[in-house]
């Protein structure tokens, strides 16, 4: 038991920066103004969801403040996040999303 605990501490201190470096979550945030059907369209168009899944995720964002729309390598996650923001701005909606390293 002591050995296991010590082992865990050693692993954590030796390799903190090697924890899942490859995948990033695109997190979509709630706001008070973007129409629900626009968010559903975004989730379908940029994250390949069907209408049922897109509606479910949109409602999760609406009720909980945010949700993960997809998980990708860093460059793809950042490109998708920027595309969503650009698309929302082109339609004059304040929809925001961000990229988080998966923990
Ligand atoms: N809260 C918005 C509304 O009531 C809908 C919404 C859902 C906005 C999800 C953004 O990411 C979002 N019209």
Backbone and ligand atoms as CSV (ligand in chain L), in Angstrom:
chain,resi,resn,atom,element,x,y,z
A,1,UNK,N,N,0.840,-1.217,0.000
A,1,UNK,CA,C,0.000,0.000,0.000
A,1,UNK,C,C,0.876,1.269,0.000
A,2,UNK,N,N,1.862,1.283,0.902
A,2,UNK,CA,C,2.820,2.400,0.934
A,2,UNK,C,C,3.582,2.496,-0.382
A,3,UNK,N,N,3.979,1.315,-0.889
A,3,UNK,CA,C,4.738,1.286,-2.141
A,3,UNK,C,C,3.918,1.847,-3.308
A,4,UNK,N,N,2.652,1.437,-3.356
A,4,UNK,CA,C,1.772,1.910,-4.432
A,4,UNK,C,C,1.629,3.429,-4.377
A,5,UNK,N,N,1.388,3.933,-3.183
A,5,UNK,CA,C,1.238,5.376,-3.000
A,5,UNK,C,C,2.495,6.103,-3.457
A,6,UNK,N,N,3.616,5.612,-3.014
A,6,UNK,CA,C,4.891,6.219,-3.383
A,6,UNK,C,C,5.109,6.166,-4.904
A,7,UNK,N,N,4.763,5.027,-5.486
A,7,UNK,CA,C,4.901,4.835,-6.926
A,7,UNK,C,C,4.074,5.890,-7.673
A,8,UNK,N,N,2.815,6.076,-7.228
A,8,UNK,CA,C,1.936,7.059,-7.869
A,8,UNK,C,C,2.524,8.451,-7.806
A,9,UNK,N,N,3.070,8.821,-6.674
A,9,UNK,CA,C,3.668,10.148,-6.498
A,9,UNK,C,C,4.860,10.308,-7.451
A,10,UNK,N,N,5.663,9.262,-7.529
A,10,UNK,CA,C,6.841,9.324,-8.407
A,10,UNK,C,C,6.427,9.504,-9.863
A,11,UNK,N,N,5.399,8.752,-10.315
A,11,UNK,CA,C,4.935,8.871,-11.702
A,11,UNK,C,C,4.418,10.277,-11.970
A,12,UNK,N,N,3.639,10.802,-11.023
A,12,UNK,CA,C,3.043,12.134,-11.208
A,12,UNK,C,C,4.117,13.222,-11.289
A,13,UNK,N,N,5.080,13.113,-10.406
A,13,UNK,CA,C,6.105,14.161,-10.391
A,13,UNK,C,C,7.066,14.019,-11.573
A,14,UNK,N,N,7.237,12.797,-12.046
A,14,UNK,CA,C,8.195,12.593,-13.138
A,14,UNK,C,C,7.635,13.044,-14.489
A,15,UNK,N,N,6.303,12.870,-14.714
A,15,UNK,CA,C,5.769,13.102,-16.068
A,15,UNK,C,C,4.500,13.956,-16.075
A,16,UNK,N,N,4.485,15.072,-15.396
A,16,UNK,CA,C,3.232,15.839,-15.354
A,16,UNK,C,C,2.840,16.359,-16.732
A,17,UNK,N,N,3.793,16.687,-17.570
A,17,UNK,CA,C,3.489,17.318,-18.859
A,17,UNK,C,C,3.148,16.302,-19.942
A,18,UNK,N,N,3.212,15.016,-19.625
A,18,UNK,CA,C,2.929,14.007,-20.648
A,18,UNK,C,C,1.486,13.523,-20.585
A,19,UNK,N,N,0.646,14.167,-19.772
A,19,UNK,CA,C,-0.740,13.733,-19.604
A,19,UNK,C,C,-1.575,14.109,-20.821
A,20,UNK,N,N,-1.927,13.116,-21.646
A,20,UNK,CA,C,-2.830,13.284,-22.803
A,20,UNK,C,C,-2.617,14.602,-23.558
A,21,UNK,N,N,-1.504,14.774,-24.211
A,21,UNK,CA,C,-1.225,16.045,-24.866
A,21,UNK,C,C,-1.897,16.205,-26.225
A,22,UNK,N,N,-2.581,15.149,-26.740
A,22,UNK,CA,C,-2.959,15.165,-28.148
A,22,UNK,C,C,-4.395,15.611,-28.427
A,23,UNK,N,N,-5.266,15.551,-27.455
A,23,UNK,CA,C,-6.676,15.829,-27.751
A,23,UNK,C,C,-7.195,17.056,-27.009
A,24,UNK,N,N,-7.996,17.792,-27.739
A,24,UNK,CA,C,-8.535,19.055,-27.235
A,24,UNK,C,C,-10.041,19.086,-27.451
A,25,UNK,N,N,-10.764,19.617,-26.472
A,25,UNK,CA,C,-12.218,19.700,-26.549
A,25,UNK,C,C,-12.616,21.073,-27.071
A,26,UNK,N,N,-13.558,21.071,-28.015
A,26,UNK,CA,C,-14.204,22.329,-28.388
A,26,UNK,C,C,-15.447,22.461,-27.508
A,27,UNK,N,N,-15.430,23.478,-26.638
A,27,UNK,CA,C,-16.511,23.711,-25.685
A,27,UNK,C,C,-17.350,24.878,-26.191
A,28,UNK,N,N,-18.658,24.652,-26.357
A,28,UNK,CA,C,-19.568,25.713,-26.809
A,28,UNK,C,C,-20.274,26.292,-25.582
A,29,UNK,N,N,-20.325,27.620,-25.536
A,29,UNK,CA,C,-20.848,28.327,-24.363
A,29,UNK,C,C,-22.258,28.858,-24.608
A,30,UNK,N,N,-23.022,28.927,-23.547
A,30,UNK,CA,C,-24.357,29.524,-23.629
A,30,UNK,C,C,-24.256,31.050,-23.672
A,31,UNK,N,N,-25.284,31.669,-24.236
A,31,UNK,CA,C,-25.471,33.118,-24.114
A,31,UNK,C,C,-26.967,33.363,-24.194
A,32,UNK,N,N,-27.382,34.616,-23.997
A,32,UNK,CA,C,-28.822,34.907,-23.924
A,32,UNK,C,C,-29.448,35.241,-25.276
A,33,UNK,N,N,-28.635,35.350,-26.334
A,33,UNK,CA,C,-29.137,35.940,-27.580
A,33,UNK,C,C,-29.119,35.020,-28.801
A,34,UNK,N,N,-28.151,34.118,-28.884
A,34,UNK,CA,C,-28.086,33.267,-30.083
A,34,UNK,C,C,-29.325,32.366,-30.135
A,35,UNK,N,N,-30.023,32.353,-31.283
A,35,UNK,CA,C,-31.223,31.498,-31.381
A,35,UNK,C,C,-30.866,30.009,-31.276
A,36,UNK,N,N,-31.762,29.270,-30.650
A,36,UNK,CA,C,-31.532,27.830,-30.463
A,36,UNK,C,C,-31.340,27.107,-31.799
A,37,UNK,N,N,-32.129,27.462,-32.810
A,37,UNK,CA,C,-32.012,26.738,-34.086
A,37,UNK,C,C,-30.688,27.049,-34.787
A,38,UNK,N,N,-30.113,28.223,-34.522
A,38,UNK,CA,C,-28.801,28.535,-35.085
A,38,UNK,C,C,-27.719,27.657,-34.449
A,39,UNK,N,N,-27.814,27.457,-33.148
A,39,UNK,CA,C,-26.839,26.600,-32.452
A,39,UNK,C,C,-26.951,25.155,-32.954
A,40,UNK,N,N,-28.176,24.694,-33.154
A,40,UNK,CA,C,-28.387,23.341,-33.694
A,40,UNK,C,C,-27.739,23.227,-35.075
A,41,UNK,N,N,-27.926,24.253,-35.901
A,41,UNK,CA,C,-27.333,24.265,-37.245
A,41,UNK,C,C,-25.797,24.211,-37.175
A,42,UNK,N,N,-25.226,24.979,-36.247
A,42,UNK,CA,C,-23.766,24.993,-36.061
A,42,UNK,C,C,-23.263,23.601,-35.656
A,43,UNK,N,N,-23.969,22.973,-34.726
A,43,UNK,CA,C,-23.533,21.657,-34.240
A,43,UNK,C,C,-23.633,20.607,-35.355
A,44,UNK,N,N,-24.632,20.743,-36.206
A,44,UNK,CA,C,-24.771,19.825,-37.348
A,44,UNK,C,C,-23.657,20.082,-38.365
A,45,UNK,N,N,-23.476,21.358,-38.689
A,45,UNK,CA,C,-22.588,21.730,-39.788
A,45,UNK,C,C,-21.107,21.558,-39.447
A,46,UNK,N,N,-20.711,21.929,-38.232
A,46,UNK,CA,C,-19.280,21.928,-37.905
A,46,UNK,C,C,-18.843,20.714,-37.096
A,47,UNK,N,N,-19.824,20.029,-36.473
A,47,UNK,CA,C,-19.442,18.902,-35.624
A,47,UNK,C,C,-20.089,17.589,-36.055
A,48,UNK,N,N,-20.721,17.596,-37.230
A,48,UNK,CA,C,-21.232,16.362,-37.829
A,48,UNK,C,C,-22.319,15.657,-37.030
A,49,UNK,N,N,-23.047,16.422,-36.242
A,49,UNK,CA,C,-24.122,15.780,-35.462
A,49,UNK,C,C,-25.396,15.698,-36.292
A,50,UNK,N,N,-26.236,14.676,-35.992
A,50,UNK,CA,C,-27.586,14.664,-36.557
A,50,UNK,C,C,-28.457,15.610,-35.734
A,51,UNK,N,N,-29.664,15.851,-36.211
A,51,UNK,CA,C,-30.506,16.871,-35.578
A,51,UNK,C,C,-30.865,16.501,-34.140
A,52,UNK,N,N,-31.021,15.217,-33.875
A,52,UNK,CA,C,-31.369,14.783,-32.506
A,52,UNK,C,C,-30.218,15.064,-31.545
A,53,UNK,N,N,-29.008,14.670,-31.940
A,53,UNK,CA,C,-27.826,14.890,-31.091
A,53,UNK,C,C,-27.556,16.388,-30.920
A,54,UNK,N,N,-27.674,17.131,-32.041
A,54,UNK,CA,C,-27.426,18.575,-32.002
A,54,UNK,C,C,-28.406,19.272,-31.065
A,55,UNK,N,N,-29.658,18.841,-31.102
A,55,UNK,CA,C,-30.678,19.433,-30.225
A,55,UNK,C,C,-30.376,19.107,-28.761
A,56,UNK,N,N,-29.985,17.872,-28.511
A,56,UNK,CA,C,-29.657,17.435,-27.148
A,56,UNK,C,C,-28.479,18.241,-26.588
A,57,UNK,N,N,-27.433,18.430,-27.396
A,57,UNK,CA,C,-26.251,19.179,-26.936
A,57,UNK,C,C,-26.592,20.660,-26.767
A,58,UNK,N,N,-27.375,21.217,-27.704
A,58,UNK,CA,C,-27.778,22.625,-27.594
A,58,UNK,C,C,-28.530,22.854,-26.275
A,59,UNK,N,N,-29.462,21.926,-25.946
A,59,UNK,CA,C,-30.234,22.075,-24.703
A,59,UNK,C,C,-29.337,21.907,-23.470
A,60,UNK,N,N,-28.340,21.040,-23.564
A,60,UNK,CA,C,-27.393,20.873,-22.453
A,60,UNK,C,C,-26.627,22.178,-22.227
A,61,UNK,N,N,-26.199,22.832,-23.318
A,61,UNK,CA,C,-25.504,24.125,-23.200
A,61,UNK,C,C,-26.442,25.162,-22.578
A,62,UNK,N,N,-27.662,25.206,-23.103
A,62,UNK,CA,C,-28.661,26.185,-22.642
A,62,UNK,C,C,-28.926,26.030,-21.139
A,63,UNK,N,N,-28.986,24.801,-20.662
A,63,UNK,CA,C,-29.342,24.566,-19.258
A,63,UNK,C,C,-28.137,24.549,-18.322
A,64,UNK,N,N,-26.980,24.130,-18.843
A,64,UNK,CA,C,-25.821,23.939,-17.959
A,64,UNK,C,C,-24.712,24.965,-18.203
A,65,UNK,N,N,-24.859,25.785,-19.239
A,65,UNK,CA,C,-23.885,26.841,-19.469
A,65,UNK,C,C,-22.844,26.531,-20.528
A,66,UNK,N,N,-22.541,25.239,-20.696
A,66,UNK,CA,C,-21.565,24.850,-21.716
A,66,UNK,C,C,-21.634,23.347,-21.933
A,67,UNK,N,N,-21.089,22.918,-23.077
A,67,UNK,CA,C,-20.973,21.479,-23.332
A,67,UNK,C,C,-19.859,21.250,-24.349
A,68,UNK,N,N,-19.313,20.071,-24.334
A,68,UNK,CA,C,-18.291,19.696,-25.308
A,68,UNK,C,C,-18.986,19.310,-26.615
A,69,UNK,N,N,-18.596,19.990,-27.709
A,69,UNK,CA,C,-19.190,19.697,-29.016
A,69,UNK,C,C,-18.382,18.642,-29.763
A,70,UNK,N,N,-17.084,18.545,-29.471
A,70,UNK,CA,C,-16.253,17.560,-30.150
A,70,UNK,C,C,-14.847,17.548,-29.577
A,71,UNK,N,N,-14.120,16.471,-29.867
A,71,UNK,CA,C,-12.753,16.296,-29.378
A,71,UNK,C,C,-11.849,15.990,-30.573
A,72,UNK,N,N,-10.764,16.765,-30.718
A,72,UNK,CA,C,-9.917,16.685,-31.915
A,72,UNK,C,C,-8.458,16.965,-31.544
A,73,UNK,N,N,-7.545,16.652,-32.467
A,73,UNK,CA,C,-6.174,17.151,-32.304
A,73,UNK,C,C,-6.189,18.682,-32.236
A,74,UNK,N,N,-5.147,19.260,-31.645
A,74,UNK,CA,C,-5.142,20.692,-31.333
A,74,UNK,C,C,-5.464,21.601,-32.520
A,75,UNK,N,N,-4.798,21.386,-33.656
A,75,UNK,CA,C,-4.984,22.304,-34.790
A,75,UNK,C,C,-6.400,22.233,-35.339
A,76,UNK,N,N,-6.978,21.045,-35.366
A,76,UNK,CA,C,-8.347,20.893,-35.871
A,76,UNK,C,C,-9.337,21.522,-34.896
A,77,UNK,N,N,-9.130,21.319,-33.606
A,77,UNK,CA,C,-10.016,21.918,-32.588
A,77,UNK,C,C,-9.988,23.440,-32.701
A,78,UNK,N,N,-8.786,24.011,-32.864
A,78,UNK,CA,C,-8.669,25.475,-32.933
A,78,UNK,C,C,-9.294,26.021,-34.212
A,79,UNK,N,N,-9.126,25.298,-35.318
A,79,UNK,CA,C,-9.736,25.712,-36.588
A,79,UNK,C,C,-11.253,25.683,-36.484
A,80,UNK,N,N,-11.810,24.615,-35.933
A,80,UNK,CA,C,-13.265,24.503,-35.799
A,80,UNK,C,C,-13.815,25.608,-34.903
A,81,UNK,N,N,-13.146,25.863,-33.791
A,81,UNK,CA,C,-13.611,26.906,-32.868
A,81,UNK,C,C,-13.650,28.250,-33.598
A,82,UNK,N,N,-12.593,28.561,-34.370
A,82,UNK,CA,C,-12.551,29.834,-35.091
A,82,UNK,C,C,-13.618,29.900,-36.173
A,83,UNK,N,N,-13.848,28.764,-36.862
A,83,UNK,CA,C,-14.886,28.721,-37.908
A,83,UNK,C,C,-16.268,28.981,-37.310
A,84,UNK,N,N,-16.526,28.402,-36.148
A,84,UNK,CA,C,-17.825,28.599,-35.476
A,84,UNK,C,C,-17.999,30.069,-35.101
A,85,UNK,N,N,-16.936,30.662,-34.527
A,85,UNK,CA,C,-17.015,32.068,-34.121
A,85,UNK,C,C,-17.210,32.962,-35.341
A,86,UNK,N,N,-16.462,32.702,-36.418
A,86,UNK,CA,C,-16.601,33.500,-37.647
A,86,UNK,C,C,-18.016,33.380,-38.223
A,87,UNK,N,N,-18.536,32.150,-38.253
A,87,UNK,CA,C,-19.882,31.898,-38.793
A,87,UNK,C,C,-20.936,32.632,-37.954
A,88,UNK,N,N,-20.788,32.557,-36.622
A,88,UNK,CA,C,-21.738,33.237,-35.735
A,88,UNK,C,C,-21.679,34.749,-35.945
A,89,UNK,N,N,-20.463,35.303,-36.053
A,89,UNK,CA,C,-20.322,36.755,-36.244
A,89,UNK,C,C,-20.889,37.189,-37.583
A,90,UNK,N,N,-20.710,36.369,-38.613
A,90,UNK,CA,C,-21.247,36.688,-39.940
A,90,UNK,C,C,-22.763,36.788,-39.887
A,91,UNK,N,N,-23.377,36.045,-38.954
A,91,UNK,CA,C,-24.833,36.100,-38.772
A,91,UNK,C,C,-25.227,36.998,-37.592
A,92,UNK,N,N,-24.259,37.725,-37.080
A,92,UNK,CA,C,-24.467,38.696,-35.989
A,92,UNK,C,C,-25.041,38.057,-34.718
A,93,UNK,N,N,-24.512,36.880,-34.399
A,93,UNK,CA,C,-24.852,36.219,-33.135
A,93,UNK,C,C,-23.606,36.183,-32.248
A,94,UNK,N,N,-23.804,36.293,-30.918
A,94,UNK,CA,C,-22.649,36.344,-30.004
A,94,UNK,C,C,-22.104,34.968,-29.596
A,95,UNK,N,N,-22.593,33.901,-30.203
A,95,UNK,CA,C,-22.165,32.532,-29.847
A,95,UNK,C,C,-20.642,32.433,-29.690
A,96,UNK,N,N,-20.209,31.834,-28.582
A,96,UNK,CA,C,-18.777,31.684,-28.298
A,96,UNK,C,C,-18.438,30.223,-28.055
A,97,UNK,N,N,-17.215,29.873,-28.436
A,97,UNK,CA,C,-16.711,28.566,-28.038
A,97,UNK,C,C,-15.221,28.715,-27.724
A,98,UNK,N,N,-14.688,27.721,-27.041
A,98,UNK,CA,C,-13.271,27.747,-26.679
A,98,UNK,C,C,-12.698,26.345,-26.754
A,99,UNK,N,N,-11.387,26.288,-26.755
A,99,UNK,CA,C,-10.678,25.014,-26.852
A,99,UNK,C,C,-9.985,24.739,-25.522
A,100,UNK,N,N,-10.185,23.532,-25.019
A,100,UNK,CA,C,-9.574,23.124,-23.743
A,100,UNK,C,C,-8.809,21.832,-23.944
A,101,UNK,N,N,-7.650,21.751,-23.348
A,101,UNK,CA,C,-6.937,20.470,-23.383
A,101,UNK,C,C,-7.739,19.452,-22.570
A,102,UNK,N,N,-7.917,18.287,-23.141
A,102,UNK,CA,C,-8.669,17.228,-22.461
A,102,UNK,C,C,-7.898,16.760,-21.236
A,103,UNK,N,N,-8.602,16.629,-20.083
A,103,UNK,CA,C,-7.875,16.205,-18.870
A,103,UNK,C,C,-8.138,14.738,-18.558
L,1,LIG,N1,N,-29.643,30.506,-24.482
L,1,LIG,C1,C,-30.019,30.715,-25.881
L,1,LIG,C2,C,-31.472,31.168,-25.970
L,1,LIG,O1,O,-32.207,31.048,-25.015
L,1,LIG,C3,C,-29.816,29.442,-26.721
L,1,LIG,C4,C,-28.392,29.019,-26.793
L,1,LIG,C5,C,-28.064,27.663,-26.661
L,1,LIG,C6,C,-27.364,29.940,-27.047
L,1,LIG,C7,C,-26.768,27.228,-26.764
L,1,LIG,C8,C,-26.038,29.504,-27.151
L,1,LIG,O2,O,-24.469,27.730,-27.161
L,1,LIG,C9,C,-25.753,28.155,-27.013
L,1,LIG,N2,N,-31.862,31.648,-27.135
